[in-house]
Amino acid sequence: MFNCFVKTHICNTMKNFFLCTHVPIKAFNCNGTLIHSQGYNKEFEELFNKNDVYKITIDEMQKKEANSMVTTTYLNDISFTAFNICPKYANRGIFIMGPYASNKTNKTNKMDILYKPSTCIPHLISLLRNISADSIYIKKKHHINNAQYNLYVKKSIDYIHNKYSESITLIDISNYLNINRCYFCSIFKKETGKSFSQFLNEVRIEKSKDLLVKGDLSILDVSLSVGFNNQNYYNTVFKKLINMTPLEYRNSFGQLDI
């Protein structure tokens, strides 16, 4: 169940997303209860319910990995795309974005449904994530979480963000903090819920996503730029965290590998 602050955060995120895009969107919690609906009129509601969009979406998502994006299409070109409310925890519920027209030339669209090609969808999801991350709720939450960290953990996280592109080892960071390596591993895992290497990899992958989309570096050069010395390992970690390869991620934004 969501508390009132989380519900308000989700509703505000959806409202701002709709103001930016005019793409309708719904949010459901993990038991199928509607949290909020934004941009829906009577025709859109009928389309959503008549085609069992929620049920079909859930069935499709259960066939795939936890963080997968699922798109379902009806009447030849009217689509809905579902993805998790929280990219890290599938049990927080899902957003269902749509309806939107995925075929600009199709004549069946008589409900003033916006045209959004498939290449736009990852950008729209990224926009919603950015709107969410920029909310007062998330900023306060991060501030509270950071304030609760042990001083050594705070310093280590800052160190990782500053040095992620370099070769960082447990010995390096324990020497930097001037504490025992085993003690550091223990407190870092206890307070962040992740091992040092897991946290470092997540930071590196997030940094690499911008390079994949905005730059013209090869996949190898991207992996080296964020601190991976092995492209195969980078590909494996990226696939595990993002549920697609670096090349698939780049191509989803209309980019090509060089």
C-alpha positions as CSV (number, residue, x, y, z in Angstrom):
1,M,0.0,0.0,0.0
2,F,1.2,3.6,-0.7
3,N,1.0,6.2,1.9
4,C,-0.5,9.6,1.1
5,F,2.8,11.2,0.4
6,V,3.8,8.6,-2.2
7,K,0.3,8.8,-3.8
8,T,0.7,12.6,-4.0
9,H,4.1,12.3,-5.5
10,I,2.8,9.8,-8.2
11,C,-0.2,12.0,-9.0
12,N,2.0,15.2,-9.3
13,T,4.5,13.4,-11.5
14,M,1.7,12.2,-13.8
15,K,0.1,15.7,-14.0
16,N,3.4,17.3,-14.9
17,F,4.1,14.5,-17.5
18,F,0.8,15.1,-19.1
19,L,1.3,18.9,-19.2
20,C,4.6,18.3,-21.1
21,T,3.4,15.6,-23.5
22,H,-0.4,15.4,-23.6
23,V,0.0,11.6,-23.5
24,P,-2.7,10.0,-21.2
25,I,-1.4,7.9,-18.4
26,K,-2.7,5.6,-15.6
27,A,-1.0,4.2,-12.5
28,F,-2.0,1.0,-10.7
29,N,-0.6,-0.5,-7.6
30,C,0.6,-4.1,-7.4
31,N,-2.9,-5.5,-6.6
32,G,-4.5,-3.8,-9.6
33,T,-6.1,-0.8,-7.8
34,L,-6.1,2.4,-9.8
35,I,-3.9,5.0,-8.1
36,H,-4.5,7.9,-10.6
37,S,-5.6,8.6,-14.1
38,Q,-4.4,11.6,-16.1
39,G,-5.6,12.8,-19.5
40,Y,-8.4,10.3,-19.9
41,N,-11.8,11.2,-21.3
42,K,-14.9,9.0,-21.7
43,E,-13.8,7.5,-25.1
44,F,-10.3,6.7,-23.8
45,E,-11.8,5.0,-20.7
46,E,-14.1,2.9,-22.9
47,L,-11.2,1.9,-25.1
48,F,-9.1,1.0,-22.1
49,N,-11.8,-1.1,-20.5
50,K,-13.2,-2.7,-23.6
51,N,-9.8,-4.1,-24.6
52,D,-8.9,-5.3,-21.1
53,V,-5.6,-3.3,-21.4
54,Y,-4.7,-3.8,-17.8
55,K,-5.2,-7.5,-17.7
56,I,-3.4,-8.1,-21.0
57,T,-0.5,-5.8,-19.9
58,I,0.0,-7.7,-16.6
59,D,-0.1,-11.1,-18.4
60,E,2.6,-9.8,-20.9
61,M,4.7,-8.3,-18.1
62,Q,4.7,-11.6,-16.2
63,K,6.2,-13.4,-19.2
64,K,9.2,-11.0,-19.2
65,E,11.9,-9.8,-16.8
66,A,10.9,-7.6,-13.9
67,N,11.9,-4.3,-15.4
68,S,10.6,-4.9,-18.9
69,M,8.6,-2.4,-20.9
70,V,5.6,-3.9,-22.5
71,T,3.6,-2.4,-25.5
72,T,0.3,-3.7,-26.6
73,T,-1.5,-2.5,-29.8
74,Y,-5.2,-2.5,-30.7
75,L,-7.2,-1.6,-33.8
76,N,-4.0,-1.8,-35.9
77,D,-2.3,1.3,-34.5
78,I,-3.6,2.3,-31.1
79,S,-1.0,1.4,-28.5
80,F,-0.4,1.4,-24.7
81,T,3.0,1.0,-23.1
82,A,3.4,-0.3,-19.5
83,F,6.5,0.0,-17.2
84,N,7.2,-0.2,-13.5
85,I,6.5,2.9,-11.3
86,C,9.8,2.2,-9.6
87,P,12.6,1.0,-11.9
88,K,14.2,-0.9,-9.1
89,Y,11.1,-2.6,-7.4
90,A,8.5,-4.2,-9.5
91,N,6.1,-4.6,-6.6
92,R,5.5,-0.8,-6.5
93,G,3.0,-1.0,-9.3
94,I,2.9,0.1,-13.0
95,F,2.3,3.0,-15.2
96,I,0.3,2.5,-18.4
97,M,1.0,5.2,-20.9
98,G,-1.5,5.7,-23.7
99,P,-3.5,5.5,-25.8
100,Y,-1.2,6.8,-28.5
101,A,-1.2,6.2,-32.3
102,S,1.8,4.2,-33.4
103,N,1.1,4.5,-37.1
104,K,0.8,8.1,-38.5
105,T,-0.9,7.1,-41.7
106,N,-3.5,4.7,-40.3
107,K,-7.1,6.1,-40.8
108,T,-8.8,4.3,-37.9
109,N,-7.8,6.9,-35.4
110,K,-10.9,9.0,-34.9
111,M,-10.5,10.0,-31.3
112,D,-7.8,12.6,-31.6
113,I,-5.2,10.2,-30.2
114,L,-1.7,11.6,-30.5
115,Y,0.8,10.1,-32.8
116,K,3.9,8.8,-31.1
117,P,6.3,6.6,-33.0
118,S,7.9,3.7,-31.2
119,T,11.3,5.5,-31.1
120,C,9.7,8.2,-28.9
121,I,8.6,5.9,-26.2
122,P,11.9,5.4,-24.4
123,H,12.3,9.2,-24.4
124,L,8.9,9.7,-22.9
125,I,9.7,7.1,-20.1
126,S,13.0,8.9,-19.4
127,L,11.1,12.2,-19.2
128,L,8.7,10.8,-16.7
129,R,11.6,9.4,-14.6
130,N,13.3,12.8,-14.7
131,I,10.1,14.6,-13.6
132,S,9.7,12.1,-10.8
133,A,13.4,12.4,-9.7
134,D,13.1,16.2,-9.7
135,S,10.1,16.2,-7.3
136,I,10.3,17.6,-3.8
137,Y,9.3,14.2,-2.4
138,I,12.2,12.4,-4.0
139,K,14.7,15.1,-3.1
140,K,13.6,15.1,0.6
141,K,13.7,11.3,0.6
142,H,17.3,11.3,-0.8
143,H,18.3,14.0,1.7
144,I,16.9,11.9,4.6
145,N,18.5,8.7,3.4
146,N,21.9,10.5,2.9
147,A,21.6,12.1,6.4
148,Q,21.3,8.6,7.9
149,Y,24.4,7.2,6.3
150,N,27.5,6.6,8.3
151,L,30.2,9.2,7.6
152,Y,32.4,6.6,6.0
153,V,29.6,5.5,3.7
154,K,28.9,9.1,2.7
155,K,32.5,9.7,1.9
156,S,32.8,6.4,-0.1
157,I,29.7,7.3,-2.2
158,D,31.2,10.7,-3.0
159,Y,34.4,9.0,-3.9
160,I,32.7,6.6,-6.2
161,H,30.8,9.4,-8.0
162,N,34.0,11.3,-8.5
163,K,36.3,8.4,-9.5
164,Y,33.9,6.0,-11.2
165,S,35.8,6.3,-14.6
166,E,39.0,5.1,-12.9
167,S,40.0,1.7,-11.6
168,I,38.6,1.6,-8.1
169,T,39.3,-1.3,-5.7
170,L,38.2,-2.0,-2.2
171,I,41.9,-1.4,-1.2
172,D,41.8,2.0,-2.8
173,I,38.7,3.1,-1.0
174,S,39.5,1.6,2.4
175,N,42.9,3.3,2.2
176,Y,41.2,6.6,1.3
177,L,38.9,6.2,4.3
178,N,41.7,4.9,6.5
179,I,39.6,2.0,7.8
180,N,39.7,-1.8,7.7
181,R,38.5,-3.3,4.4
182,C,36.2,-5.9,6.0
183,Y,34.7,-3.2,8.3
184,F,34.0,-1.0,5.3
185,C,32.4,-3.8,3.3
186,S,30.2,-4.6,6.4
187,I,28.9,-1.0,7.0
188,F,28.5,-0.2,3.2
189,K,26.3,-3.3,2.7
190,K,24.4,-2.7,5.9
191,E,23.5,0.9,5.0
192,T,23.1,0.8,1.3
193,G,21.8,-2.7,0.9
194,K,24.4,-3.3,-1.8
195,S,27.9,-4.5,-2.0
196,F,30.6,-2.0,-3.0
197,S,31.1,-3.6,-6.4
198,Q,27.3,-3.7,-7.1
199,F,26.9,0.0,-6.2
200,L,29.9,1.0,-8.3
201,N,28.6,-0.9,-11.3
202,E,25.2,0.7,-11.0
203,V,26.8,4.2,-11.0
204,R,28.9,3.3,-14.0
205,I,26.0,1.9,-16.0
206,E,23.9,5.1,-15.3
207,K,26.8,7.3,-16.4
208,S,27.2,5.2,-19.6
209,K,23.6,5.6,-20.6
210,D,24.1,9.3,-21.3
211,L,27.2,8.5,-23.4
212,L,25.3,5.9,-25.4
213,V,22.5,8.3,-26.3
214,K,24.2,11.7,-26.6
215,G,27.7,10.8,-27.9
216,D,29.2,9.1,-30.9
217,L,31.6,6.8,-29.0
218,S,31.7,3.1,-29.8
219,I,30.3,0.7,-27.3
220,L,33.9,-0.3,-26.4
221,D,34.9,3.4,-25.8
222,V,31.8,4.0,-23.7
223,S,32.6,1.0,-21.5
224,L,36.2,2.2,-21.1
225,S,35.1,5.8,-20.4
226,V,33.0,4.7,-17.3
227,G,35.6,2.4,-15.8
228,F,35.0,-1.0,-17.3
229,N,38.1,-2.6,-18.8
230,N,36.2,-5.4,-20.5
231,Q,33.4,-4.7,-23.0
232,N,31.9,-8.2,-22.5
233,Y,31.6,-7.6,-18.8
234,Y,30.1,-4.2,-19.4
235,N,27.5,-5.7,-21.8
236,T,26.7,-8.4,-19.1
237,V,26.2,-5.9,-16.3
238,F,24.2,-3.5,-18.5
239,K,21.9,-6.3,-19.7
240,K,21.4,-7.4,-16.1
241,L,20.5,-3.9,-14.8
242,I,18.7,-2.4,-17.8
243,N,17.2,-5.6,-19.4
244,M,18.7,-4.7,-22.8
245,T,22.2,-4.6,-24.3
246,P,24.0,-1.3,-24.6
247,L,23.5,-1.5,-28.4
248,E,19.8,-2.2,-28.0
249,Y,19.5,0.8,-25.6
250,R,21.3,3.1,-28.1
251,N,19.2,1.9,-31.0
252,S,16.0,2.5,-29.0
253,F,17.0,6.2,-29.1
254,G,17.7,6.1,-32.9
255,Q,21.5,5.8,-32.5
256,L,23.8,3.4,-34.3
257,D,27.0,1.8,-33.0
258,I,30.2,3.0,-34.7
